[in-house]
């Protein structure tokens, strides 16, 4: 497990902050990385009913999960060493209020990291800092052949 400022993944993610190409899912859904550090990441998303609404007119819960999953994934990846990758083995979301057009902020932080697992939590809040959604994720560190090509 690596926790220094200079992990290979952290360098890649900081390059996105400086203008490097973000992951395709970020462009598809419209979220943006605004900060990343060892074991933490922040993404934002402006809710757009023409892109993000479910049949009831509120933001689709899956969009909130994608936003939080991106933040938690970056927080997890920032702790990986050379030749390591990870996969999510569990993801949970609790929804607290509907969203239509809010500017959302997903703040993820590593709660516990061991050699083989990481547990990350993420709060998604609106402009008034009201909690919209809380997520938790367990990730498994991959090494060697399991990490190849990921």
GIURVEN-V34599 format. One record per pair of residues at least 24 apart in sequence whose C-alpha atoms are under 7 Angstrom apart, sorted by the first residue. I is the first residue (numbers start at 1). J is the second residue. Records with the same first field share a line. If there is no record, write none. Layout:
BEGIN
I->J ; J
END
This chain:
BEGIN
1->79 ; 80 ; 81 ; 115
2->79 ; 80 ; 81
3->38 ; 79
4->38
5->38
7->78 ; 79 ; 80 ; 81
8->81 ; 82
9->77 ; 78 ; 80
10->78
31->67
37->78
38->75 ; 78 ; 79
39->75 ; 76 ; 78 ; 79 ; 109 ; 110
40->75 ; 108 ; 109 ; 110
41->71 ; 72 ; 74 ; 75 ; 107 ; 108 ; 109
42->71 ; 105 ; 106 ; 107 ; 108
43->71 ; 105 ; 106 ; 107
44->104 ; 105 ; 106
45->103 ; 104 ; 105
46->101 ; 102 ; 103 ; 104
47->100 ; 101 ; 102 ; 103
48->101
49->100 ; 101
58->98 ; 99 ; 100
59->99 ; 100
65->93
67->106
68->106 ; 122 ; 135
71->106 ; 107 ; 108
72->108 ; 120 ; 121 ; 122
75->108 ; 109 ; 110
76->110 ; 118
83->143
84->141 ; 142 ; 143 ; 147
85->141 ; 142 ; 143 ; 147 ; 150
86->139 ; 140 ; 141 ; 142
87->139 ; 140 ; 141
88->138 ; 139 ; 140
89->138 ; 139 ; 140
90->137 ; 138
91->136 ; 137 ; 138
92->135 ; 136 ; 137
93->133 ; 134 ; 135 ; 136
94->133 ; 134 ; 135
95->132 ; 133 ; 134
96->131 ; 132 ; 133
97->132
102->126 ; 127
103->127
116->140 ; 141
117->141
END
